[in-house]
Amino acid sequence: MDIAGVSMALAQISQLSQVGTAVLSKAMDANEALGEGIVEMMDSAMELSVNPNVGANIDLRI
């Protein structure tokens, strides 16, 4: 392989690595937003509960 071919191959590998890193960054951002949405949904579900004390205690008789 000549020097020009090696140079082109290295440039292509570098570019593919940069693209992979950018895609991974976007996926991480999306997962972070999804996690924040789930937390907000859980918080709002607790606030909308009709009777928040139901299910908090268990009566046991022995």
C-alpha positions as CSV (number, residue, x, y, z in Angstrom):
1,M,0.0,0.0,0.0
2,D,1.4,3.4,-0.8
3,I,1.5,6.5,1.5
4,A,-1.6,8.1,-0.1
5,G,-3.6,5.0,0.5
6,V,-2.5,4.7,4.1
7,S,-3.3,8.4,4.7
8,M,-6.8,8.0,3.2
9,A,-7.5,4.9,5.3
10,L,-6.4,6.7,8.5
11,A,-8.5,9.7,7.6
12,Q,-11.5,7.4,7.0
13,I,-11.0,5.6,10.3
14,S,-10.7,8.9,12.2
15,Q,-13.9,10.2,10.6
16,L,-15.8,7.0,11.4
17,S,-14.6,7.3,15.0
18,Q,-15.9,10.9,15.2
19,V,-19.2,9.9,13.7
20,G,-19.6,7.0,16.2
21,T,-18.8,9.3,19.1
22,A,-21.3,11.9,17.9
23,V,-24.0,9.2,17.6
24,L,-23.2,7.9,21.1
25,S,-23.4,11.4,22.5
26,K,-26.9,11.9,20.9
27,A,-28.0,8.5,22.3
28,M,-26.8,9.4,25.8
29,D,-28.6,12.8,25.6
30,A,-31.8,11.0,24.6
31,N,-31.6,8.5,27.4
32,E,-30.9,11.3,29.9
33,A,-34.0,13.2,28.7
34,L,-36.1,10.0,28.9
35,G,-34.9,9.3,32.5
36,E,-35.8,12.9,33.5
37,G,-39.3,12.4,31.9
38,I,-39.8,9.2,33.9
39,V,-38.9,10.9,37.1
40,E,-41.3,13.8,36.4
41,M,-44.0,11.3,35.6
42,M,-43.5,9.4,38.8
43,D,-43.5,12.7,40.8
44,S,-46.7,13.9,39.2
45,A,-48.4,10.5,39.7
46,M,-47.8,10.7,43.4
47,E,-49.2,14.3,43.6
48,L,-52.4,13.2,41.8
49,S,-53.1,10.3,44.1
50,V,-56.6,10.6,45.6
51,N,-55.5,9.2,49.0
52,P,-51.7,9.1,49.3
53,N,-51.9,7.1,52.6
54,V,-53.6,4.1,51.0
55,G,-51.1,1.3,50.7
56,A,-48.5,2.9,52.9
57,N,-49.4,0.7,56.0
58,I,-50.1,-2.9,56.4
59,D,-52.4,-4.2,59.2
60,L,-51.1,-7.6,60.6
61,R,-52.9,-9.7,63.1
62,I,-51.2,-12.8,64.6
